[in-house]
Amino acid sequence: MDLNQVTHPNQLHGLSILQLQDLACQIREKHLQTVATNGGHLGPGLGVVELTLGLYQTLDLNCDKVIWDVGHQAYPHKLITGRYDRFHTLRQKGGIAGYLNRSESPFDHFGAGHASTSISAALGMALARDVKGENFKVVAVIGDGSLTGGMALEAINHAGYLPKTNLLVVLNDNEMSISPNVGALSSHLNQLRFSSGVQLLKKLEAQFETITHVDSLVPELSRIKQGIKRLAVPKVGAVFEELGFTYMGPIDGHNLEELIATFEQAHQQTGPVLVHVATVKGKGYEFAEQERVSYHAQNKFDLKTGKAIAANKPKPPSYSKVFGETLTKIAKKNPKVIGITAAMATGTGLDILQKQLPGQYIDVGIAEQHGVTLAAGLACEGMRPVATIYSTFLQRAYDQIIHDVCIQNLPVFFCMDRAGIVGADGPTHQGMYDIAYLRCIPNMVLMAPKDEAELQQMLVTGVNYTNGPIAMRYPRGNGHGVPLKEEGWEALPIGKAEILRTGDNVLLIAYGSMVYPALQAAATISEHGIEATVVNARFAKPLDTDLIVPLAKKFGKVFTLEEGCLLGGFGSAVAEALLDHHVVVPIVRIGVPDQLVEHATPEQSHSELGLTGSQIAERVLKEVQLLKLDIQAWRDNSFKPRTDAAIRS
């Protein structure tokens, strides 16, 4: 069967092992071709091809439900659930999403971009099934990396207490999340993988394959195999057994016969069952198997060489790289500085700190809540914890930020990578909300650099600030190419902005990544006879009201610019401050409206949201003209308030 003929997973039923193996090869080929062309997640999907085919061979997907933990491992699932013809649009604007999406397919039963959610969701569906008296299977497929998240362990604890609730958890054990896994449970799983019993089993299987009349020995081989596994299982299986699960495994995640037989057996059990499947991340592509961290996700690359396709011209270093290199230099001079990541060493740039100063680096696994409270504990003892977590992932630790850090006013430095628009990862990863969700918390200081050089200064500012918690947001991608300093960075005064351009007509107050677009807009409107004063706010909290309030009074026309949600964001902070100072002037807030930002390139998203320099200039020119008309109408007693729709038309 050709892969392009598969439009429903039930078409796998009745296929032979050889036919399934052929489909596995086709899935890998399509997956590799698409990611090489578009960029995207590679290793996770390649590792679960046989697991997916074997599992779906044993289910009726007209009614049974499979919940995938972190949808980037579900690309094979997408390819056999009616999306082959559109798979070439993966992660492109208007195309197939990089994660599962309930609105994209009836087979995507639960969308997830963050890890550790599958068992909770699957258990909820299983309980709903039982309450309604229905009869279908529910399966959660979770990686061992996601088991480092406390939410997964909470769900296992709950499920194990429900001996009559049928639930299958498939543990995809590839020793990795994005980086190698950390923690006692991961260590336990590795002990099982490499235990003497399992290694002996592998050697015996290899020997049996050389015997010519092995068919007659199959029953004996099966009994030997199960006996050896029972000797090895106590190292890990007992943990799950004690928690109320029936444990099965470990099994070879690339052996279709073994997978199908085990899943069939698991479906016959009553209560929660855990099938432990050992897989190889990046399976079938040599470069991805050897470099499992770098090939977790890739930009466009050459399939033959495995090397990334070089850009047409050199790019400035990324914000993450500048962050990692600068923090490492600061940490070398200050042994109290501790970098903390939640399984994202490479993505955040903390891999640089890890390599050079391993004693000042901590990876807590996919456990942002624990990471934040750990940082609070470090701060209690006089250390300088730098909690480096993507904006979207820090949302998972909101309670800890409030209760464990801010209420106790502890000097934890939060560094939020990927703040703002992130591109092809889509709504689950957009860093839209950190300004709004942090500025409302007492004791918190918020700042954002206009470029990579100011990021260096803010790193020093954050490390030196000991009066309480402080947070810095910065975008994904490359900087602006401004000169960087090797050392000698000066801290910025807390709550002080700077004027970058002066003009007599309008005031543009920009925060973080929107400073350069504001400067571009100011240059454009200058050609139309309107001169703008541009302020780099630097701080969203505390605001530099000593600077902003007099300027707002002077110009009477204020525009705020931010790459984040408008509701409760930076523009709201400016409006509130002006009202508190009894300054009532027209304020136009430019940012992300109350909507989800779907997957697309950052450039496409900026354009769609009106956040480019030229679009901001058009908006300012239109608003200024409307303001002139409104003033005249007010004088003529014919003024009527305008709606946002009217302004944009």
C-alpha positions as CSV (number, residue, x, y, z in Angstrom):
1,M,0.0,0.0,0.0
2,D,1.2,3.5,-0.9
3,L,1.2,6.0,2.0
4,N,-0.8,8.5,-0.1
5,Q,-3.6,6.0,-0.2
6,V,-4.0,6.0,3.6
7,T,-6.7,8.5,4.6
8,H,-8.0,6.7,7.7
9,P,-5.9,4.8,10.3
10,N,-8.2,1.8,10.2
11,Q,-6.8,1.0,6.7
12,L,-3.9,-0.4,8.6
13,H,-6.0,-3.3,9.8
14,G,-5.1,-6.6,8.2
15,L,-1.8,-5.4,6.7
16,S,1.1,-7.8,7.0
17,I,4.3,-7.0,8.9
18,L,6.1,-6.5,5.6
19,Q,3.4,-4.1,4.4
20,L,3.6,-2.1,7.6
21,Q,7.4,-2.0,7.4
22,D,7.1,-0.6,3.9
23,L,4.7,2.1,5.2
24,A,7.2,2.9,7.9
25,C,9.9,3.6,5.3
26,Q,7.5,5.8,3.3
27,I,6.5,7.7,6.4
28,R,10.2,8.4,7.3
29,E,10.9,9.5,3.7
30,K,8.0,11.9,3.6
31,H,8.8,13.2,7.1
32,L,12.4,13.8,6.2
33,Q,11.7,15.5,2.9
34,T,9.1,17.8,4.4
35,V,11.3,18.9,7.4
36,A,14.3,19.3,5.2
37,T,12.3,21.7,3.0
38,N,10.3,23.5,5.6
39,G,12.2,23.1,8.8
40,G,10.6,21.7,11.9
41,H,10.8,18.9,14.4
42,L,12.6,15.8,13.2
43,G,13.9,13.4,15.7
44,P,10.7,12.8,17.8
45,G,8.6,11.7,14.9
46,L,11.2,9.5,13.3
47,G,11.5,7.6,16.6
48,V,7.8,6.7,16.9
49,V,6.9,5.4,13.4
50,E,6.7,1.7,14.3
51,L,5.1,2.6,17.6
52,T,2.4,4.5,15.8
53,L,1.7,1.8,13.2
54,G,1.7,-1.0,15.8
55,L,-0.6,0.8,18.1
56,Y,-3.1,1.9,15.5
57,Q,-3.1,-1.7,14.1
58,T,-4.8,-2.7,17.4
59,L,-7.3,0.1,17.7
60,D,-10.6,1.1,16.1
61,L,-9.9,4.8,15.4
62,N,-13.6,5.4,14.6
63,C,-14.2,5.4,18.3
64,D,-10.9,4.8,20.2
65,K,-8.9,7.8,21.2
66,V,-5.1,8.4,21.2
67,I,-3.7,11.4,23.1
68,W,-0.2,12.4,22.1
69,D,2.0,14.2,24.6
70,V,3.6,17.2,22.8
71,G,2.3,17.0,19.2
72,H,5.7,17.2,17.5
73,Q,6.1,13.5,18.0
74,A,2.8,12.9,16.2
75,Y,3.9,13.6,12.6
76,P,3.5,9.9,11.6
77,H,0.0,10.2,13.2
78,K,-0.8,13.1,10.9
79,L,0.4,11.2,7.8
80,I,-2.0,8.3,8.3
81,T,-5.0,10.4,9.4
82,G,-5.8,12.1,6.1
83,R,-3.2,14.8,5.9
84,Y,-0.7,13.3,3.5
85,D,-1.7,15.6,0.6
86,R,-1.3,18.7,2.8
87,F,1.7,17.6,4.8
88,H,4.1,19.6,2.6
89,T,2.5,22.7,4.2
90,L,3.7,21.7,7.6
91,R,4.2,24.7,9.9
92,Q,3.5,27.2,7.1
93,K,0.9,29.9,7.2
94,G,-2.5,28.3,6.6
95,G,-1.0,24.8,6.5
96,I,-0.7,21.8,8.8
97,A,0.2,22.8,12.4
98,G,3.4,21.6,14.0
99,Y,1.4,20.3,17.0
100,L,-1.9,18.6,17.3
101,N,-5.0,20.7,16.8
102,R,-8.5,19.7,17.5
103,S,-9.9,21.9,14.7
104,E,-7.5,20.4,12.2
105,S,-8.6,16.7,12.4
106,P,-11.2,14.6,14.2
107,F,-8.2,12.3,15.1
108,D,-6.5,15.1,17.0
109,H,-8.4,14.5,20.3
110,F,-6.3,16.9,22.4
111,G,-4.1,19.7,21.3
112,A,-0.8,20.2,23.2
113,G,2.3,22.2,22.7
114,H,3.5,21.9,26.3
115,A,4.6,18.6,27.7
116,S,3.2,16.3,30.4
117,T,-0.5,16.8,29.7
118,S,-1.5,13.6,27.9
119,I,-2.2,11.3,30.9
120,S,-4.4,13.8,32.6
121,A,-6.4,14.5,29.5
122,A,-6.7,10.8,28.6
123,L,-7.8,10.0,32.2
124,G,-10.5,12.7,32.0
125,M,-11.8,11.2,28.7
126,A,-11.7,7.6,30.2
127,L,-13.7,8.8,33.3
128,A,-16.2,10.6,31.0
129,R,-16.6,7.4,29.0
130,D,-17.3,5.4,32.1
131,V,-19.8,7.9,33.4
132,K,-21.7,7.9,30.1
133,G,-21.6,4.1,29.9
134,E,-19.7,4.1,26.6
135,N,-17.1,1.6,25.4
136,F,-13.9,2.7,23.7
137,K,-10.2,2.6,24.4
138,V,-8.2,5.6,25.6
139,V,-4.4,5.7,25.1
140,A,-1.9,8.3,26.2
141,V,1.5,8.3,24.4
142,I,4.1,10.1,26.5
143,G,7.8,10.4,26.2
144,D,10.1,9.7,29.1
145,G,11.2,13.4,29.0
146,S,7.6,14.4,29.7
147,L,7.6,12.2,32.8
148,T,10.0,14.7,34.4
149,G,7.0,17.0,34.6
150,G,5.1,16.9,37.8
151,M,1.7,17.0,36.1
152,A,2.4,13.6,34.5
153,L,3.3,12.1,37.9
154,E,0.2,13.6,39.4
155,A,-1.9,12.0,36.7
156,I,-0.2,8.6,37.2
157,N,-0.9,8.9,40.9
158,H,-4.6,9.5,40.3
159,A,-5.0,6.8,37.6
160,G,-3.4,4.2,39.8
161,Y,-6.1,4.8,42.4
162,L,-8.8,3.8,39.9
163,P,-8.4,0.1,39.4
164,K,-11.6,-0.3,37.3
165,T,-10.8,2.6,34.9
166,N,-9.3,1.2,31.7
167,L,-6.5,3.4,30.5
168,L,-3.4,2.6,28.5
169,V,-0.3,4.7,28.9
170,V,2.5,4.1,26.3
171,L,5.8,5.3,27.6
172,N,8.0,6.2,24.6
173,D,11.4,5.8,26.2
174,N,14.2,7.4,24.0
175,E,16.3,8.8,26.9
176,M,15.6,12.3,25.6
177,S,13.3,15.3,25.7
178,I,15.1,18.0,23.7
179,S,18.3,17.6,25.7
180,P,19.2,14.4,27.6
181,N,16.8,13.7,30.4
182,V,17.6,14.4,34.0
183,G,16.3,13.1,37.3
184,A,16.0,9.9,39.3
185,L,13.2,8.4,37.1
186,S,15.2,8.9,34.0
187,S,18.2,7.3,35.7
188,H,15.9,4.4,36.7
189,L,14.7,3.9,33.1
190,N,18.3,3.9,31.9
191,Q,19.2,1.2,34.4
192,L,16.5,-0.9,33.1
193,R,17.5,-0.4,29.4
194,F,21.1,-1.4,30.2
195,S,20.5,-3.9,32.9
196,S,22.3,-7.3,32.5
197,G,19.0,-9.1,32.0
198,V,17.9,-6.9,29.1
199,Q,21.3,-7.0,27.5
200,L,21.5,-10.8,27.8
201,L,18.0,-10.9,26.1
202,K,19.3,-8.9,23.2
203,K,22.3,-11.2,22.7
204,L,20.1,-14.3,22.9
205,E,17.7,-12.9,20.3
206,A,20.6,-12.2,18.0
207,Q,21.9,-15.7,18.4
208,F,18.5,-17.3,17.8
209,E,18.3,-15.4,14.5
210,T,21.3,-17.4,13.3
211,I,19.6,-20.7,13.9
212,T,18.1,-22.2,10.8
213,H,15.1,-24.1,12.4
214,V,14.2,-21.3,14.8
215,D,10.4,-21.6,14.2
216,S,10.1,-24.7,16.3
217,L,11.8,-22.9,19.2
218,V,9.5,-19.8,19.2
219,P,7.4,-20.9,22.3
220,E,10.5,-21.7,24.3
221,L,12.2,-18.4,23.2
222,S,9.1,-16.5,24.2
223,R,9.1,-18.1,27.7
224,I,12.8,-17.4,28.1
225,K,12.3,-13.8,27.0
226,Q,9.5,-13.1,29.5
227,G,11.5,-14.8,32.3
228,I,14.5,-12.5,31.7
229,K,12.2,-9.5,31.6
230,R,10.7,-10.4,34.9
231,L,14.2,-10.4,36.4
232,A,14.9,-6.9,35.0
233,V,11.5,-5.3,35.6
234,P,11.8,-4.8,39.4
235,K,14.3,-2.0,38.7
236,V,11.5,0.2,37.2
237,G,8.4,-1.8,36.7
238,A,7.9,-2.2,40.4
239,V,7.6,1.6,40.7
240,F,4.6,1.6,38.3
241,E,3.2,-1.6,39.7
242,E,3.2,-0.1,43.2
243,L,1.4,3.0,41.9
244,G,-1.5,0.7,40.7
245,F,-0.5,0.1,37.0
246,T,0.0,-3.2,35.2
247,Y,3.5,-2.8,33.8
248,M,4.5,-4.4,30.5
249,G,8.0,-4.1,28.9
250,P,10.4,-2.9,28.0
251,I,9.8,-3.8,24.4
252,D,11.6,-2.9,21.2
253,G,9.9,0.1,19.8
254,H,11.0,-0.7,16.3
255,N,9.8,-4.4,16.2
256,L,6.3,-4.3,14.8
257,E,5.5,-7.9,15.7
258,E,6.4,-7.4,19.4
259,L,4.6,-4.0,19.5
260,I,1.4,-5.4,18.1
261,A,1.4,-8.5,20.3
262,T,2.1,-6.4,23.4
263,F,-0.6,-3.8,22.7
264,E,-3.2,-6.5,22.0
265,Q,-2.3,-8.1,25.4
266,A,-2.5,-4.7,27.1
267,H,-6.0,-4.0,25.7
268,Q,-7.2,-7.2,27.5
269,Q,-6.1,-6.0,30.9
270,T,-8.5,-4.3,33.4
271,G,-7.5,-1.0,34.9
272,P,-4.5,1.3,34.1
273,V,-1.7,-0.3,32.1
274,L,1.7,1.1,31.2
275,V,3.6,-0.3,28.2
276,H,7.2,0.6,28.3
277,V,8.5,1.0,24.7
278,A,12.2,1.6,24.0
279,T,12.8,3.7,20.9
280,V,15.7,5.5,19.2
281,K,15.1,9.2,18.6
282,G,15.8,10.1,15.0
283,K,15.5,6.4,14.0
284,G,16.2,5.8,10.3
285,Y,18.3,8.9,9.6
286,E,21.9,8.4,10.6
287,F,22.6,12.1,11.3
288,A,19.6,12.4,13.6
289,E,20.4,9.2,15.5
290,Q,24.0,10.4,16.2
291,E,23.1,14.0,17.0
292,R,19.8,13.7,18.9
293,V,19.9,17.1,20.5
294,S,20.6,19.2,17.4
295,Y,18.2,17.1,15.3
296,H,15.3,17.4,17.7
297,A,14.3,20.2,15.4
298,Q,16.0,21.6,12.4
299,N,15.9,24.6,10.0
300,K,16.0,23.8,6.3
301,F,18.8,21.3,5.6
302,D,20.4,19.1,3.0
303,L,19.1,15.5,3.3
304,K,22.3,14.0,1.8
305,T,24.8,15.8,4.1
306,G,22.5,16.6,7.1
307,K,23.8,20.1,7.1
308,A,21.7,23.2,7.4
309,I,21.2,25.3,4.3
310,A,23.3,28.4,4.8
311,A,21.6,31.8,4.6
312,N,22.3,34.1,1.7
313,K,24.2,36.4,3.9
314,P,25.6,36.1,7.4
315,K,23.2,36.9,10.3
316,P,24.0,38.6,13.6
317,P,24.1,36.3,16.6
318,S,20.8,35.2,18.1
319,Y,19.5,36.7,21.3
320,S,19.9,33.3,23.0
321,K,23.5,33.0,22.0
322,V,24.3,36.6,23.2
323,F,22.5,35.8,26.4
324,G,24.3,32.5,27.1
325,E,27.8,33.9,26.3
326,T,27.2,37.1,28.4
327,L,25.7,35.2,31.4
328,T,28.7,32.8,31.4
329,K,31.1,35.7,31.5
330,I,29.2,37.3,34.4
331,A,29.0,33.9,36.2
332,K,32.8,33.4,36.0
333,K,33.2,36.6,38.0
334,N,30.3,35.9,40.4
335,P,30.2,32.3,41.7
336,K,26.8,33.0,43.3
337,V,25.2,33.2,39.8
338,I,23.2,30.0,39.0
339,G,21.6,29.4,35.7
340,I,18.4,27.3,35.8
341,T,16.7,25.8,32.8
342,A,13.6,23.5,32.4
343,A,15.0,21.0,29.8
344,M,15.9,23.8,27.4
345,A,19.7,24.2,27.7
346,T,20.3,24.6,24.0
347,G,17.3,26.7,23.2
348,T,18.0,29.2,25.9
349,G,21.8,29.4,25.3
350,L,22.5,27.9,28.8
351,D,24.4,25.1,27.2
352,I,27.3,27.5,27.0
353,L,27.1,27.9,30.8
354,Q,26.7,24.2,31.3
355,K,29.9,23.4,29.3
356,Q,32.1,26.1,30.9
357,L,30.7,26.2,34.5
358,P,28.7,23.0,35.2
359,G,28.7,23.8,38.9
360,Q,26.7,26.9,38.3
361,Y,24.1,25.3,36.0
362,I,20.9,23.4,36.9
363,D,18.5,21.5,34.6
364,V,15.3,20.6,36.4
365,G,13.7,18.8,33.5
366,I,10.3,19.7,32.2
367,A,9.3,21.0,35.6
368,E,8.9,24.8,35.5
369,Q,7.0,25.0,38.8
370,H,9.8,23.2,40.6
371,G,12.4,25.3,38.8
372,V,10.9,28.6,40.0
373,T,10.5,27.5,43.6
374,L,14.0,26.0,43.5
375,A,15.2,29.4,42.4
376,A,13.4,30.9,45.4
377,G,15.2,28.6,47.7
378,L,18.5,29.5,46.2
379,A,17.7,33.2,46.6
380,C,16.9,32.6,50.3
381,E,20.5,31.5,50.8
382,G,22.0,34.5,49.0
383,M,22.6,33.0,45.6
384,R,21.7,34.8,42.4
385,P,19.4,32.4,40.5
386,V,18.7,33.2,36.9
387,A,15.6,31.3,35.8
388,T,15.9,31.1,32.0
389,I,12.5,29.9,30.7
390,Y,10.6,30.5,27.5
391,S,7.8,33.0,28.0
392,T,5.2,30.4,27.1
393,F,6.6,27.8,29.5
394,L,6.9,30.3,32.4
395,Q,3.1,30.5,32.4
396,R,3.1,27.0,33.9
397,A,4.7,28.3,37.0
398,Y,2.5,31.3,37.6
399,D,1.4,30.3,41.1
400,Q,5.1,29.8,42.1
401,I,6.0,33.2,40.8
402,I,3.4,34.8,42.9
403,H,3.5,32.8,46.1
404,D,7.1,31.6,46.4
405,V,8.9,34.5,44.8
406,C,6.9,37.8,44.7
407,I,5.1,37.5,48.0
408,Q,8.4,36.8,49.8
409,N,10.1,39.5,47.6
410,L,13.0,37.2,46.8
411,P,15.6,38.3,44.3
412,V,15.0,35.8,41.5
413,F,16.0,36.9,38.0
414,F,13.5,35.7,35.3
415,C,14.9,35.6,31.8
416,M,12.1,35.0,29.3
417,D,13.4,33.8,25.9
418,R,11.0,33.6,22.9
419,A,8.9,36.6,24.1
420,G,6.5,37.9,21.5
421,I,5.9,36.2,18.1
422,V,7.8,32.9,17.7
423,G,6.6,31.8,14.2
424,A,5.9,28.3,13.0
425,D,5.3,26.8,16.5
426,G,2.0,28.6,16.6
427,P,-0.4,29.6,19.4
428,T,0.9,27.3,22.1
429,H,4.4,28.8,21.9
430,Q,3.7,32.5,21.2
431,G,5.1,34.6,24.0
432,M,2.2,37.0,24.2
433,Y,1.2,37.2,27.8
434,D,4.2,37.7,30.0
435,I,3.9,41.5,30.2
436,A,0.3,41.3,31.3
437,Y,0.7,38.3,33.6
438,L,3.8,39.7,35.4
439,R,3.2,43.4,35.7
440,C,0.1,42.9,37.9
441,I,2.2,41.2,40.6
442,P,3.5,43.3,43.5
443,N,7.3,43.6,43.9
444,M,8.0,42.5,40.3
445,V,10.3,44.6,38.0
446,L,9.9,44.2,34.2
447,M,12.3,45.2,31.5
448,A,13.0,44.5,27.8
449,P,16.0,45.4,25.7
450,K,15.7,47.1,22.3
451,D,18.7,45.1,20.9
452,E,21.3,42.5,21.8
453,A,23.7,45.1,23.3
454,E,21.1,46.4,25.7
455,L,20.4,42.8,26.6
456,Q,24.0,42.6,27.9
457,Q,23.4,45.6,30.0
458,M,20.1,44.3,31.3
459,L,21.7,41.0,32.3
460,V,24.1,42.9,34.6
461,T,21.1,44.9,35.8
462,G,19.1,41.8,36.7
463,V,22.0,40.0,38.4
464,N,22.9,43.1,40.4
465,Y,19.3,43.8,41.5
466,T,18.7,42.3,45.0
467,N,15.7,44.3,46.2
468,G,13.3,41.6,44.9
469,P,12.3,39.7,41.7
470,I,13.1,41.1,38.3
471,A,12.2,39.8,34.8
472,M,13.6,40.4,31.3
473,R,11.8,39.5,28.1
474,Y,13.6,39.2,24.7
475,P,12.6,37.8,21.3
476,R,13.4,34.7,19.4
477,G,15.8,35.0,16.5
478,N,18.8,37.1,15.5
479,G,19.7,40.5,16.9
480,H,20.2,43.7,14.9
481,G,24.0,43.4,14.4
482,V,24.8,46.2,16.9
483,P,28.3,46.2,18.4
484,L,28.7,44.0,21.5
485,K,31.0,44.4,24.4
486,E,33.2,41.6,25.7
487,E,33.0,42.9,29.3
488,G,32.5,46.0,31.3
489,W,28.8,46.3,30.9
490,E,27.1,48.9,33.1
491,A,23.8,48.3,34.9
492,L,20.8,50.4,33.9
493,P,19.0,52.5,36.5
494,I,15.8,50.8,37.4
495,G,12.7,52.3,35.8
496,K,14.5,54.8,33.6
497,A,13.7,55.2,29.9
498,E,15.7,56.9,27.1
499,I,14.8,59.3,24.3
500,L,16.2,58.0,21.0
501,R,14.7,60.7,18.6
502,T,13.1,64.0,19.2
503,G,10.2,65.6,17.3
504,D,7.4,68.1,18.0
505,N,4.2,66.4,16.8
506,V,3.7,62.9,18.3
507,L,5.1,60.7,21.0
508,L,6.0,57.0,20.3
509,I,6.7,54.9,23.4
510,A,8.1,51.5,22.4
511,Y,8.9,48.5,24.5
512,G,11.6,46.0,23.7
513,S,11.5,44.5,20.2
514,M,9.2,47.3,19.0
515,V,11.8,50.1,19.4
516,Y,13.4,49.6,16.0
517,P,10.0,49.5,14.1
518,A,9.1,52.7,16.0
519,L,12.3,54.4,14.8
520,Q,11.5,53.2,11.2
521,A,8.0,54.6,11.5
522,A,9.3,57.9,12.8
523,A,11.6,58.2,9.8
524,T,8.7,57.5,7.4
525,I,6.2,59.9,8.9
526,S,8.9,62.6,8.9
527,E,8.7,62.5,5.1
528,H,5.1,63.6,5.5
529,G,5.9,66.5,7.8
530,I,5.1,64.9,11.1
531,E,8.0,64.6,13.6
532,A,8.0,62.1,16.4
533,T,9.7,61.8,19.7
534,V,10.6,58.1,20.2
535,V,11.1,56.7,23.7
536,N,12.8,53.4,24.4
537,A,10.8,52.6,27.6
538,R,13.2,49.8,28.7
539,F,11.0,49.2,31.8
540,A,7.3,48.3,31.8
541,K,7.3,48.3,35.6
542,P,8.2,50.7,37.1
543,L,7.4,53.1,34.2
544,D,9.5,56.2,33.8
545,T,6.6,58.5,34.6
546,D,9.1,61.4,35.2
547,L,9.9,61.3,31.5
548,I,6.6,60.0,30.0
549,V,4.0,62.2,31.7
550,P,5.5,65.6,30.8
551,L,6.0,64.4,27.2
552,A,2.4,63.2,27.0
553,K,1.2,66.6,28.2
554,K,3.4,68.4,25.7
555,F,2.4,66.4,22.6
556,G,-1.2,65.4,23.4
557,K,-0.9,62.4,21.0
558,V,0.6,59.2,22.4
559,F,1.3,55.9,20.7
560,T,2.5,52.8,22.5
561,L,4.1,49.9,20.8
562,E,4.6,46.3,22.1
563,E,5.0,42.8,20.8
564,G,2.5,41.2,23.2
565,C,-1.2,41.2,24.1
566,L,-2.8,44.6,24.3
567,L,-5.1,43.5,27.1
568,G,-3.2,44.4,30.3
569,G,0.0,44.9,28.4
570,F,2.5,47.7,28.1
571,G,0.1,50.2,26.5
572,S,-2.4,49.6,29.3
573,A,0.4,50.4,31.8
574,V,1.1,53.7,30.1
575,A,-2.6,54.6,29.9
576,E,-3.1,53.8,33.6
577,A,-0.1,55.9,34.5
578,L,-1.3,58.9,32.6
579,L,-4.8,58.6,34.2
580,D,-3.2,58.3,37.6
581,H,-1.4,61.6,36.9
582,H,-4.6,63.2,35.7
583,V,-3.3,63.4,32.1
584,V,-6.1,62.8,29.6
585,V,-4.8,62.7,26.1
586,P,-5.5,60.4,23.0
587,I,-3.6,57.2,23.3
588,V,-3.3,54.6,20.5
589,R,-2.0,51.2,21.7
590,I,-0.3,49.1,19.0
591,G,0.3,45.5,19.7
592,V,-1.4,42.1,19.5
593,P,-5.2,42.3,19.7
594,D,-7.4,39.8,21.6
595,Q,-6.8,36.9,19.3
596,L,-4.6,33.8,18.9
597,V,-1.7,34.1,16.6
598,E,-1.5,31.1,14.4
599,H,1.6,29.5,12.9
600,A,3.4,31.4,10.2
601,T,6.7,33.0,9.7
602,P,7.4,35.9,12.1
603,E,7.4,38.3,9.2
604,Q,4.0,37.1,8.1
605,S,2.6,37.5,11.6
606,H,4.1,40.9,12.1
607,S,2.5,42.0,8.8
608,E,-0.9,40.5,9.5
609,L,-0.9,42.2,12.9
610,G,0.2,45.6,11.6
611,L,3.5,45.6,13.5
612,T,5.9,46.5,10.7
613,G,7.6,49.9,10.6
614,S,5.7,50.9,7.4
615,Q,2.4,49.8,8.8
616,I,3.0,51.7,12.1
617,A,3.8,54.8,10.1
618,E,0.5,54.4,8.1
619,R,-1.4,54.0,11.4
620,V,0.2,57.1,12.9
621,L,-0.5,59.2,9.9
622,K,-4.1,58.1,9.8
623,E,-4.7,58.6,13.5
624,V,-3.1,62.1,13.4
625,Q,-5.4,63.1,10.5
626,L,-8.4,61.7,12.3
627,L,-7.4,63.6,15.4
628,K,-7.3,66.8,13.5
629,L,-10.8,66.1,12.1
630,D,-12.1,65.2,15.6
631,I,-10.7,68.5,17.1
632,Q,-12.4,70.5,14.3
633,A,-15.6,68.6,14.8
634,W,-15.5,69.2,18.5
635,R,-15.2,72.9,17.8
636,D,-18.1,72.7,15.4
637,N,-20.2,70.8,18.0
638,S,-20.5,67.8,15.6
639,F,-18.0,65.4,17.2
640,K,-18.9,61.6,17.2
641,P,-16.7,59.0,18.8
642,R,-15.0,56.6,16.3
643,T,-14.9,52.9,16.6
644,D,-11.8,50.8,16.1
645,A,-13.3,49.4,12.9
646,A,-13.8,52.9,11.5
647,I,-10.2,53.8,12.3
648,R,-8.9,50.7,10.5
649,S,-11.1,51.1,7.4
